[in-house]
Amino acid sequence: MNAFLDSLRPFWQNPLALISWIMIIGLVFILLLSLLNAVTFPRLKAGQAQRVSTVSILIPARNEADNLQKNLVSWLSQDYANYEVIVLDDNSEDNTFQLAQTIANGDTRFTVVHGKPLPDGWLGKNWACHQLAELARGQVLVFTDADIHWHPQALSAIMAASEKFHADAITIWPTQITASFSERLVVPMMMFVLLGYLPEILVRWLPFPIFAAANGQCLAFTREAYQQIGGHAAVSNQVVEDVALARLVKRHHRKLVMALGGSFITGRMYKDWASVRNGFAKNILAGHASSPAFLVLSALFHWSLFLFPWLWLLLGWLTPQPSLWPVFPLVMILLGLASRAITAKTAHLRTLDALWMPLSVILMTIISGQSLLWHFRDGGPQWKGRALLNSPASRRPDHTRAGKDSAS
């Protein structure tokens, strides 16, 4: 009670209390938004669309032999009536092409092609998806990654959800499989940010591009909408091309829907700390408007909300205002843990891993540091043996294979 009364003194007499109340309000907002998304976020459900459109499942694959071994059969085992599967071998250095042919075993719904050389002004995945779209015959184009596993009813569930919500574009957030400790600490942060910071219901109903998000692991368009927004050619040099496409959908007054994959769409993004670090570092700066200052501010924001309260709880008796301790840091910690646990539960991730939130924030800071190092030293991120951006630094011969060994 004394801590609460002390916190209400004029802010110029108690600046720590003012900062604490601002932080608590922010944490309450994140918690309430997490709860709202837990209720409103669409989930894939078993079912069939009334209208059976022809569908093209399109997979860009660069050095994906291991993933194709596990997932290609799942794409060819869908219970949907009318679809094709096209894999584009994006200049792989392994046996991606031959393995895809072997696994498909002559299935007439399946095609595997060699990708054309990467032209100037394009990023690798965007160029591969552009070629796939040109080859596709479907009325609906579904882009998915080679590391994504589909339940046999997945495509039917996607089409049923798209029809239910009258979607021109629908993006599925797969249930992420996390095994190693680094995966468990970092990968769920993607869903924490999505569910804790972005109201899904506004993405679905408001036309403004600021309320747009997408996951390139599974992203579907009607052919008409895809062509209207300019397809991947319109985002040829965008690192976070999925979000850029989602914003184009909004700008063209088309309906964008997000859904959780549940047991229908699953995937394991990375398998160890090196691939987790490099995979997230590849996108994190672009996800902050390519602004190093914004990325640094974001790191400070997360340190303030999710790490500082723990430090305060441990060392609060040393602060000038010990009357606020330990109540205020405990309230902040509980709010942060509750938000993290709710988003984990919603996304079918380990709820108890919320207890590692401070360490997650530290690892995300390291990832941000890696991204900034690439930005200032190499001119941009590296991935699967290629520099993603066509800057002079990234084209230097000594950087052309950076990151290859750690790519999953």
Secondary structure, 3 states (H helix, E strand, C coil): CHHHHHHCCCCCCCHHHHHHHHHHHHHHHHHHHHHHHHHHCCECCCCCCCCCCCEEEEEEECCCHHHHHHHHHHHCCCCCCCEEEEEEECCCCCCHHHHHHHHHCCCCCEEEEECCCCCCCCCHHHHHHHHHHHHCCCCEEEEECCCEEECCCHHHHHHHHHHHCCCCEEEEECEECCCCHHHHHHCHHHHHHHHHHCCHHHHHHCCCCCCCCCCCCEEEEEHHHHHHHCHHHHHCCCCCHHHHHHHHHHHCCCCEEEEECCCCEEECCCCCHHHHHHHHHHHHCHHHCCCHHHHHHHHHHHHHHHCHHHHHHHHHHHCCCHHHCCHHHHHHHHHHHHHHHHHHHHCCCCHHHHHHHHHHHHHHHHHHHHHHHHHHHHCCCEECCEECCCCCCCCCHHHCCCCCCCCC
